[in-house]
Amino acid sequence: MIAWMQWTLPTAIFFAVIAAILLVMTIFEVVSPCIERKGFLPIATTRGDRLFIGLLSSAYIHLLFLGLTDASLWIALAISVVWVGVLLRWG
């Protein structure tokens, strides 16, 4: 049924981490509902908005690394983790 996708360990870890992030954010939203706020982003955002923007921009960071450098993707991962942290905190 899903034989078309190569389910390697990194792929499984990636999807498990995304699912865990969504689960934690859902629980956090139920326990402590957030309000929109304006940080350095030009729009008012909620935690979920900032998470979505962070995940999307992390994908672009990885694509830039793949397209423009021969550097390891671990560097792109480190930059992405820092970027999402900054975005969630001050975005």
N, C-alpha and C positions, 0 to 999 in steps of 0.2 A: 504494500500500500504506500509506504513512504520510502521505498527503496531508492528513489531518485535522489535523495539527499544523503550526503556522506556524513553520518553522525560520528564524528571523531570526538575525542575527549575535549579539546578546546571549544568545539561547537556546543557541546552539551554544557560545559561550564559557562559559556557566554549566555546561553538562554536561561540557565538556572540563576545566574546573577541578576539578569534583567527581571525575571519573575520575582526574585527575592526583594529587589528594590521596589517593585510595584506593590508587593504585599506589605512591606514595611511602611511605605508612603500611605497606603490605604488605612492601615491601622493607626498611623500617626494622625491622619486626617479625622478619623472617627473620634479619637481620644482628645485631640486638640485642633478643632477646626481653624483654618487659617483665613486671614483676610487679605485682600489685595493690597500690595504695597509697591512703592516705586523706589527702586535702587538705581544702579547705574544704567540699567536698560531703559530705553526710551518709552517704555510702556509699563503700566501697572500690571503686576503678575502675581499669581499664587504660587505655592510650592510646586504644584503639579505642572504649571506652565514653565517654571524655571527648570524642572527636571526634564521635560520634553525638549526645551531649547538646548539644554546641556547634552542630552543624548544625541540629538541631531547634529550639533556642532562637533561633538566627539567623532561622529562618523566622518564629517568633513576633514577633521584633523588627520584621521587615519588615511583617508583618500589622498590628501595632500602629501603625506609621507610616502605613500606607495608611488605616487606619480612623479614627485620631484626629487626624491632622495633614494639612496641605497641603504640608508640607516635602518637599524633594527626597529621593528614595530613596538618593542618594549619602551622606546623613547616616546613614541606617539601615545602609548597607553599612559605613561607617567604624566605627560602634558595634559592628556584628557582628564585624568583623575583630578589633577590640580585645578584645571579649568572648571570642571563640574562643581568642585568644592567651593571655589570662589563665586561661581554663578549662583549656587544655592544659598550661600551666606549673604552676599552683597548685591546680587543681581536684581 
